[in-house]
Amino acid sequence: MPLSKPAARKHIHTRDIKCLGFERDDGLWDIEGRLTDTKTYTFENHDRGGIAAGEPIHDMLIRLTLTGDMVVTAAEASTESSPFSMCGDVAQAFSKLVGLKVGPGWRRAVAEAMGGVHGCTHLRDLVMGPMAVTAFQTIFPARKKRGEPGPGKKSPLIDTCYAFRSNGPVVKVRWPEFYEEDGDGPAGAEGKKAG
Protein backbone atom coordinates (compact mmCIF):
# COMPACT_ATOMS: atom_id res chain seq x y z
CA MET A 1 0.00 0.00 0.00
CA PRO A 2 1.52 3.36 -0.97
CA LEU A 3 2.01 6.27 1.40
CA SER A 4 -0.82 8.75 1.66
CA LYS A 5 -0.75 11.82 -0.58
CA PRO A 6 1.67 14.34 0.95
CA ALA A 7 0.89 17.93 1.81
CA ALA A 8 2.20 20.64 -0.51
CA ARG A 9 5.97 20.63 -0.09
CA LYS A 10 9.36 21.53 -1.57
CA HIS A 11 12.20 19.04 -2.08
CA ILE A 12 15.31 20.14 -0.15
CA HIS A 13 17.68 17.23 0.47
CA THR A 14 18.44 13.74 -0.88
CA ARG A 15 20.46 11.06 0.85
CA ASP A 16 21.18 8.04 -1.35
CA ILE A 17 22.58 4.90 0.25
CA LYS A 18 23.60 1.94 -1.86
CA CYS A 19 25.02 -1.27 -0.45
CA LEU A 20 26.29 -4.25 -2.42
CA GLY A 21 27.26 -7.73 -1.21
CA PHE A 22 29.85 -9.89 -2.98
CA GLU A 23 31.06 -13.46 -2.50
CA ARG A 24 34.77 -13.54 -3.21
CA ASP A 25 36.65 -16.37 -4.91
CA ASP A 26 38.80 -16.80 -1.78
CA GLY A 27 35.80 -17.65 0.41
CA LEU A 28 35.51 -14.23 2.05
CA TRP A 29 32.75 -11.67 1.52
CA ASP A 30 32.93 -8.00 0.54
CA ILE A 31 30.20 -5.61 1.62
CA GLU A 32 30.44 -2.20 -0.02
CA GLY A 33 28.47 0.88 0.89
CA ARG A 34 28.16 4.33 -0.63
CA LEU A 35 26.45 7.34 0.88
CA THR A 36 25.72 10.46 -1.17
CA ASP A 37 24.03 13.65 0.05
CA THR A 38 22.84 16.42 -2.28
CA LYS A 39 20.79 19.59 -1.90
CA THR A 40 18.36 21.09 -4.39
CA TYR A 41 19.95 24.52 -3.98
CA THR A 42 23.42 26.06 -4.25
CA PHE A 43 25.11 27.28 -1.07
CA GLU A 44 28.41 28.67 0.17
CA ASN A 45 31.08 26.39 1.60
CA HIS A 46 34.37 27.68 3.02
CA ASP A 47 36.56 24.70 2.11
CA ARG A 48 35.12 24.10 -1.36
CA GLY A 49 34.20 27.65 -2.34
CA GLY A 50 30.56 26.69 -2.67
CA ILE A 51 28.49 23.61 -3.42
CA ALA A 52 26.15 23.67 -6.42
CA ALA A 53 22.64 22.24 -6.41
CA GLY A 54 22.87 18.51 -7.11
CA GLU A 55 26.62 18.38 -6.38
CA PRO A 56 27.45 15.87 -3.63
CA ILE A 57 28.03 17.37 -0.21
CA HIS A 58 28.97 13.89 0.98
CA ASP A 59 30.12 11.09 -1.29
CA MET A 60 31.62 8.38 0.88
CA LEU A 61 32.50 4.74 0.24
CA ILE A 62 33.29 1.83 2.53
CA ARG A 63 34.32 -1.77 1.98
CA LEU A 64 34.18 -4.38 4.73
CA THR A 65 35.64 -7.83 4.11
CA LEU A 66 34.04 -10.52 6.26
CA THR A 67 34.40 -14.21 6.98
CA GLY A 68 31.38 -16.49 6.62
CA ASP A 69 30.93 -16.08 10.39
CA MET A 70 30.65 -12.30 9.93
CA VAL A 71 34.04 -11.35 11.38
CA VAL A 72 35.68 -8.29 9.79
CA THR A 73 39.07 -9.14 8.27
CA ALA A 74 39.63 -5.83 6.44
CA ALA A 75 37.96 -2.42 6.35
CA GLU A 76 38.62 0.64 4.23
CA ALA A 77 36.88 3.93 3.54
CA SER A 78 37.22 6.74 1.03
CA THR A 79 35.72 10.21 1.16
CA GLU A 80 35.29 11.55 -2.37
CA SER A 81 33.31 14.65 -1.34
CA SER A 82 32.72 16.26 2.05
CA PRO A 83 31.93 19.72 3.41
CA PHE A 84 35.35 19.98 5.08
CA SER A 85 38.68 19.05 3.50
CA MET A 86 39.75 17.24 6.68
CA CYS A 87 36.85 14.73 6.62
CA GLY A 88 38.83 12.14 4.67
CA ASP A 89 41.44 12.04 7.42
CA VAL A 90 39.29 9.58 9.43
CA ALA A 91 39.62 6.84 6.80
CA GLN A 92 42.39 5.12 8.79
CA ALA A 93 40.00 4.74 11.75
CA PHE A 94 38.21 1.95 9.89
CA SER A 95 41.08 -0.42 10.60
CA LYS A 96 39.71 -0.52 14.18
CA LEU A 97 36.79 -2.60 12.86
CA VAL A 98 39.07 -5.54 12.01
CA GLY A 99 38.31 -8.43 14.36
CA LEU A 100 34.79 -7.25 15.24
CA LYS A 101 31.82 -9.50 14.48
CA VAL A 102 28.66 -8.31 12.77
CA GLY A 103 25.88 -9.54 15.03
CA PRO A 104 24.69 -8.85 18.57
CA GLY A 105 26.71 -5.97 20.02
CA TRP A 106 27.88 -4.75 16.59
CA ARG A 107 26.47 -1.22 16.94
CA ARG A 108 28.01 -0.81 20.38
CA ALA A 109 31.40 -2.14 19.22
CA VAL A 110 31.46 0.20 16.20
CA ALA A 111 30.50 3.16 18.39
CA GLU A 112 33.31 2.33 20.81
CA ALA A 113 35.85 1.94 18.00
CA MET A 114 34.81 4.98 15.95
CA GLY A 115 32.58 7.10 18.18
CA GLY A 116 32.71 10.85 18.62
CA VAL A 117 35.87 12.53 17.39
CA HIS A 118 37.39 9.16 16.38
CA GLY A 119 35.25 8.76 13.28
CA CYS A 120 32.65 10.19 10.91
CA THR A 121 28.98 10.19 11.85
CA HIS A 122 27.86 9.41 8.31
CA LEU A 123 30.26 6.55 7.70
CA ARG A 124 29.69 5.12 11.18
CA ASP A 125 25.91 5.11 10.67
CA LEU A 126 26.35 3.44 7.27
CA VAL A 127 28.47 0.67 8.82
CA MET A 128 26.18 0.19 11.84
CA GLY A 129 22.94 -0.12 9.90
CA PRO A 130 22.64 -0.56 6.14
CA MET A 131 25.94 -2.37 5.66
CA ALA A 132 25.35 -4.75 8.57
CA VAL A 133 21.92 -5.61 7.16
CA THR A 134 23.45 -6.07 3.70
CA ALA A 135 26.00 -8.47 5.17
CA PHE A 136 23.21 -10.60 6.66
CA GLN A 137 21.20 -10.47 3.43
CA THR A 138 24.28 -11.50 1.42
CA ILE A 139 25.99 -14.11 3.54
CA PHE A 140 23.25 -16.08 5.29
CA PRO A 141 21.11 -16.89 2.21
CA ALA A 142 24.24 -18.07 0.36
CA ARG A 143 25.33 -20.20 3.32
CA LYS A 144 21.81 -21.62 3.66
CA LYS A 145 21.78 -22.52 -0.04
CA ARG A 146 24.96 -24.55 0.59
CA GLY A 147 23.37 -26.29 3.57
CA GLU A 148 24.92 -24.12 6.27
CA PRO A 149 24.69 -23.42 9.20
CA GLY A 150 23.57 -27.04 9.45
CA PRO A 151 20.80 -28.88 11.24
CA GLY A 152 20.36 -28.11 14.91
CA LYS A 153 22.30 -24.84 14.81
CA LYS A 154 20.15 -21.85 15.65
CA SER A 155 20.07 -19.24 12.91
CA PRO A 156 21.47 -15.88 14.03
CA LEU A 157 18.49 -14.24 12.33
CA ILE A 158 16.03 -15.53 14.95
CA ASP A 159 14.71 -12.71 17.17
CA THR A 160 16.46 -9.98 15.18
CA CYS A 161 13.16 -8.46 13.98
CA TYR A 162 9.38 -8.91 14.10
CA ALA A 163 9.29 -11.27 11.10
CA PHE A 164 12.00 -13.51 12.58
CA ARG A 165 10.59 -13.57 16.13
CA SER A 166 10.94 -17.00 17.75
CA ASN A 167 7.16 -17.31 18.17
CA GLY A 168 6.25 -16.16 14.67
CA PRO A 169 5.13 -18.00 11.53
CA VAL A 170 8.43 -17.56 9.65
CA VAL A 171 10.45 -19.30 12.36
CA LYS A 172 7.73 -21.96 12.72
CA VAL A 173 8.16 -22.88 9.03
CA ARG A 174 11.90 -22.26 8.45
CA TRP A 175 13.32 -23.35 11.82
CA PRO A 176 10.58 -25.37 13.54
CA GLU A 177 13.05 -26.78 16.09
CA PHE A 178 13.55 -23.21 17.42
CA TYR A 179 9.92 -22.14 17.30
CA GLU A 180 8.65 -21.04 20.73
CA GLU A 181 4.87 -20.99 20.85
CA ASP A 182 4.77 -19.15 24.16
CA GLY A 183 7.62 -16.73 23.42
CA ASP A 184 7.72 -13.14 24.62
CA GLY A 185 6.97 -11.60 21.21
CA PRO A 186 3.59 -10.32 20.06
CA ALA A 187 2.27 -13.74 19.01
CA GLY A 188 3.25 -15.27 22.36
CA ALA A 189 1.61 -12.43 24.29
CA GLU A 190 -1.60 -12.82 22.28
CA GLY A 191 -1.53 -16.57 22.77
CA LYS A 192 -1.21 -16.13 26.54
CA LYS A 193 -4.19 -13.73 26.61
CA ALA A 194 -6.31 -16.14 24.60
CA GLY A 195 -5.40 -19.12 26.80
C-alpha positions, 0 to 999 in steps of 0.5 A: 500500500503506498504512502498517503498523498503528501501535503504541498511541499518543496524538495530540499535534500536527498540522501542516497545509500547503496550497499552491495554484497559480494562473494569472493573467490577466496571464500571471504565476503565483501560488503560495499556501501556508498552514501551520497548527500545532495541539496536542491539549492546552491550554497556557500562552503568555506573549504570548497568555495561553494556547493552547487545544487545537485553536487554531492556534499557527501560522497563516501564509500566503505568496503568491509571484508568478512568471513562467513561467520561475519568477522571483519578481516579488512575495512577501508573507507574513502571520502570523495566529497565532504563539506570539510577538506579534513573529513577524509582524514578519518579513513584510517579509523576503519582499521579498528573494525578488524576483528569485530563480528557483525551480530549482537553488540555490533552497533556498540562495538562500532560506536566504541571503535569509531565514536565521537571525534574518532570517526565520521557520523555518516560513515559510522551510521552506514556501517552500523545499519545498512551495511550490517543488514546487507552483510546478513542479506548476502551471507546467510542466504548463500550459506543456507543454499549450501546447507549451512549453518547445518541442522540443529544450529540456531540461525542468528536471524532468529529474534532480530526483527518482528518477522524472525521472532521465535514465536512467529510464523516464519520461524515456525516454518523455516526453523521449527526446532527453534519455534517457541509458541509461548515466546515473549513476542507479540504472538506469544503475548496474544496466545497467553491472553487467549489461553 
